[in-house]
Amino acid sequence: MRRTLIQLNEATYGKLRQKAFQQERSISSVVRELVEAGLEGEVRRAKPKRASQFLSVASGRSKPGHRSPVSERHDEALAAAFDK
């Protein structure tokens, strides 16, 4: 068995802890079961239907400025960064 570290938000950790308590099991065993089920395809996520459901949409949005949009003027922005 391999050891790993994961980070959970407080709400998710609370639900996980409650589930383990109710089943009289360790949190680790519950996590192992959930991960295994997810990898086997038993846990299915709903497919995104709107752009706002994609976590990566607008994740690289740049601040407006004289080099906007950076996607078109990236060479200028890079040169300015090196000049500083």
C-alpha positions as a Python dict, from the first residue, in 0.01 Angstrom:
ca = {
    (1, 'M'): (0, 0, 0),
    (2, 'R'): (124, 353, -82),
    (3, 'R'): (78, 661, 132),
    (4, 'T'): (-40, 989, -24),
    (5, 'L'): (-156, 1331, 88),
    (6, 'I'): (-472, 1501, -35),
    (7, 'Q'): (-625, 1836, 52),
    (8, 'L'): (-1000, 1872, 100),
    (9, 'N'): (-1216, 2174, 170),
    (10, 'E'): (-1384, 2183, 510),
    (11, 'A'): (-1729, 2083, 381),
    (12, 'T'): (-1598, 1777, 196),
    (13, 'Y'): (-1384, 1671, 491),
    (14, 'G'): (-1685, 1703, 722),
    (15, 'K'): (-1899, 1483, 497),
    (16, 'L'): (-1619, 1228, 470),
    (17, 'R'): (-1564, 1221, 844),
    (18, 'Q'): (-1938, 1181, 908),
    (19, 'K'): (-1961, 894, 658),
    (20, 'A'): (-1667, 716, 822),
    (21, 'F'): (-1818, 765, 1168),
    (22, 'Q'): (-2159, 632, 1059),
    (23, 'Q'): (-1998, 324, 904),
    (24, 'E'): (-1761, 278, 1202),
    (25, 'R'): (-1463, 285, 966),
    (26, 'S'): (-1150, 490, 926),
    (27, 'I'): (-1148, 790, 697),
    (28, 'S'): (-866, 624, 502),
    (29, 'S'): (-1072, 313, 426),
    (30, 'V'): (-1366, 525, 308),
    (31, 'V'): (-1137, 731, 83),
    (32, 'R'): (-979, 415, -63),
    (33, 'E'): (-1324, 274, -141),
    (34, 'L'): (-1445, 597, -303),
    (35, 'V'): (-1129, 635, -512),
    (36, 'E'): (-1145, 275, -629),
    (37, 'A'): (-1512, 311, -722),
    (38, 'G'): (-1437, 632, -909),
    (39, 'L'): (-1153, 474, -1104),
    (40, 'E'): (-1376, 183, -1199),
    (41, 'G'): (-1632, 423, -1341),
    (42, 'E'): (-1900, 368, -1079),
    (43, 'V'): (-1893, 736, -987),
    (44, 'R'): (-1989, 941, -1290),
    (45, 'R'): (-1981, 1317, -1318),
    (46, 'A'): (-2240, 1504, -1515),
    (47, 'K'): (-2101, 1634, -1842),
    (48, 'P'): (-2074, 2013, -1851),
    (49, 'K'): (-2345, 2177, -2060),
    (50, 'R'): (-2247, 2545, -2020),
    (51, 'A'): (-1913, 2722, -2052),
    (52, 'S'): (-1936, 2835, -1687),
    (53, 'Q'): (-1921, 2469, -1576),
    (54, 'F'): (-1572, 2424, -1721),
    (55, 'L'): (-1319, 2511, -1452),
    (56, 'S'): (-1059, 2614, -1706),
    (57, 'V'): (-1273, 2873, -1885),
    (58, 'A'): (-1119, 3218, -1830),
    (59, 'S'): (-860, 3078, -1589),
    (60, 'G'): (-587, 3254, -1783),
    (61, 'R'): (-773, 3582, -1827),
    (62, 'S'): (-534, 3875, -1819),
    (63, 'K'): (-591, 4219, -1675),
    (64, 'P'): (-678, 4489, -1926),
    (65, 'G'): (-385, 4708, -2016),
    (66, 'H'): (-191, 4858, -2302),
    (67, 'R'): (-80, 4510, -2414),
    (68, 'S'): (-431, 4359, -2420),
    (69, 'P'): (-517, 4104, -2531),
    (70, 'V'): (-204, 3925, -2418),
    (71, 'S'): (-297, 3626, -2636),
    (72, 'E'): (-224, 3848, -2939),
    (73, 'R'): (56, 4061, -2795),
    (74, 'H'): (242, 3806, -2583),
    (75, 'D'): (581, 3879, -2743),
    (76, 'E'): (559, 4244, -2639),
    (77, 'A'): (454, 4149, -2287),
    (78, 'L'): (741, 3900, -2255),
    (79, 'A'): (996, 4154, -2384),
    (80, 'A'): (868, 4415, -2136),
    (81, 'A'): (897, 4166, -1851),
    (82, 'F'): (1261, 4095, -1937),
    (83, 'D'): (1339, 4467, -1962),
    (84, 'K'): (1235, 4525, -1599),
}
